[in-house]
């Protein structure tokens, strides 16, 4: 069953306006590095639908 309300410690952030930096080649799924407004980078990992529900490991900040 998918989680409809993420826990508070997983903020939902609109990164659609963030600048693309590079493709991340490691791993099986597509990922990309983005520039975070105000400094730093974030690794964007698209949401992946699965039979048991969606996995939402969408991004990790790299300050």
N, C-alpha and C positions, 0 to 999 in steps of 0.2 A: 504494500500500500504506500503510495507516494506521500511525502510530508508536504502539507499545504502551507504550514506556517513554520519557517525555519527558526531554530533557536536564536535567542537574542545575540549570542556571540558570533553569529554568521550574518554580518550586515550585507544587504543587497545594495550594490553600487552600480550605477549606470556608467559603463566604460566605453560607450559607443563613440564618444568624442575624443578618446585618448589616442595619442599618436602611436602608430605601429613602429616597432623597433626591429624585430627579427623573428623568424620562425625558430621554435625550439625543436631540434632534431631528435632528442632522446625520447624514448617511449614509443608505444604503439599508436597512441591517439594524437591528433593534431593539437598543437599548442602554439601560442605566440606571445612574445614579450611586448609590452606596451609601456609608454612613458606615463607615469602618474603625475597629474597636475600638482605643482608644488615641489616636485623632486622625487626621485626614485623610479623603480621599475616594478611592474606586476606581470606575473606569468598567467595569461588567460587560458583557461581550459574549458571548452564548451561543455554544457550540460549533456550528459549521456543517458538517454532512456534505456532502461533495463527491464526485464520481465518482473523483477522484484520491486521496481520503482526507479525513480530517477536518481542518479548520482550527481550531486551539485558541487563538486570540487572546482568551482569556476575560476578562482584566481588566488594567487598567493603573492603577497607583497614582498619585495626585496628592496629594503630601504638603503 
